[in-house]
Amino acid sequence: MVGATDNLRWKWDTKLGMSGADAKSSVWVTLTDHGKGFVDSEDAHFFCSPDDPIRSLVMSNVLSLFEIAWAIKNEKLTIDRAREKFFGKIIGRSV
């Protein structure tokens, strides 16, 4: 699972001393193999309402999140290595 929050929420949470992991994820994506041994579906999940001011930002970054998810899978990154490489990074400048 790869998720993202908006830059203002990230700044607020990290300024308060939080790690950023507590920030509300506005969107997250998953790659699923359903036991077949290969990815057969990509899923995107949204945690914002149609009238949320960040909705267009969230929707415009789904492809970038999938690229990160595929990079993690294809590079066979561990959770620790994936966090090191992608956590807190600006989407679009990560892959």
C-alpha atoms as one frame of an Amber mdcrd trajectory, in Angstrom:
protein
   0.000   0.000   0.000   1.258   3.453  -0.931  -0.545   6.516   0.388  -0.293
  10.272   0.260  -1.434  13.352   2.089  -1.427  16.977   0.996   1.572  19.216
   1.617  -0.183  21.476   4.135  -1.282  18.565   6.309   2.261  17.170   6.137
   3.751  20.513   7.221   1.260  20.932  10.078   1.815  17.432  11.454   5.608
  17.446  11.185   5.772  20.975  12.663   3.900  19.628  15.702   6.596  16.976
  16.090   4.622  14.139  14.556   6.405  11.770  12.182   4.116  12.411   9.255
   2.889   8.827   9.433  -0.072  10.149  11.412  -1.120  12.549   8.649  -4.472
  11.777   7.083  -3.914   9.834   3.884  -6.122  11.356   1.224  -5.420   8.594
  -1.258  -3.743   5.211  -1.193  -3.158   2.538  -3.805  -2.570  -1.197  -3.624
  -1.340  -3.881  -5.986  -3.038  -7.239  -5.457  -2.232 -10.708  -6.778  -5.269
 -12.588  -5.399  -3.015 -15.611  -4.829  -2.104 -15.928  -8.510   1.584 -15.070
  -8.092   1.347 -11.971 -10.278  -0.419  -8.649  -9.852  -3.823  -8.823 -11.459
  -5.421  -5.690 -10.062  -4.553  -2.166  -9.033  -6.849  -0.424  -6.581  -7.094
   3.227  -5.578  -8.884   4.356  -2.433  -9.878   7.924  -1.661 -10.495   9.528
   1.689 -11.941  12.831   0.547 -15.451  13.936  -0.285 -16.539  15.341  -3.655
 -16.505  18.863  -2.203 -13.082  18.520  -0.531 -10.778  21.291  -1.823  -7.880
  18.842  -2.275  -9.902  16.321  -4.298  -8.480  17.409  -7.681  -4.942  17.267
  -6.263  -5.619  13.761  -4.942  -7.088  12.533  -8.228  -4.241  13.991 -10.290
  -1.585  11.991  -8.407  -2.986   8.473  -8.558  -0.771   7.431 -11.478   2.341
   8.618  -9.624   1.358   6.560  -6.588   0.961   3.473  -8.756   4.423   4.127
 -10.218   5.834   4.175  -6.673   3.964   0.972  -5.776   5.294  -0.766  -8.888
   8.842   0.473  -8.163   8.620  -1.002  -4.660   7.394  -4.317  -6.060   9.799
  -4.507  -9.020  12.814  -3.513  -6.916  11.679  -5.988  -4.214  12.153  -3.310
  -1.546  11.705  -4.198   2.093   9.340  -2.063   4.153  12.307  -0.278   5.715
  13.983   0.405   2.371  10.713   1.572   0.778  10.121   3.984   3.691  13.666
   5.268   3.387  13.312   5.811  -0.355   9.770   7.236  -0.530   8.440   8.359
   2.880   7.930  12.123   3.037   8.870  12.638  -0.607   7.058  14.865  -3.057
   5.009  12.792  -5.484   6.293  13.054  -9.029   9.879  13.493  -7.870  10.157
  10.088  -6.210  10.502   7.548  -9.016
